[in-house]
Amino acid sequence: MISKAQCMDLIVSSVPEFGQAWEDHRNYWKGEEAGLCNDISAFSDYVGDQITQGKRDNLKTIFDLIEELLTDGDQDVKDAVATCFLENLLNLASANKLFSSDFVPFLGPNSRAYCKAWDSFTGVKTEGL
């Protein structure tokens, strides 16, 4: 099981390209703990920016990692990944700030199921789900 304490280290080590954005996020908080949801949101911002900039080389790695966290994380990790990563991307897509077709194909089965449930809850229909 991946703990809350392990989560961000795993993300940073698995997606080293996120390193500068992660440092910027940590510097913003000036040594205070931002909380896992804020940390995961910083990662979702990074991923959303990568998608909108056409940088899609590492999306399979990223979404495989998201699926692992959603599957093998403790409850705090699962909750943060669902609400502060997947929902953030879905909200960007529903606001036409990125195309769902750029990330939906990379969703694993648990991520896809969560996104479908979120669509059902919100009444939004994300293309490709």
ABEGO torsion letter per residue (X at the ends): XBBAAAAAAAAAAABAAAAAAAAAAAAAAGGBBAEAAAAAAAAAAAAAAAAAAGBAAAAAAAAAAAAAAAAABBAAAAAAAAAAAAAAAAAAAAAGABBAAAAAAABBAAAAAAAAAAAAAAGBBBBGX
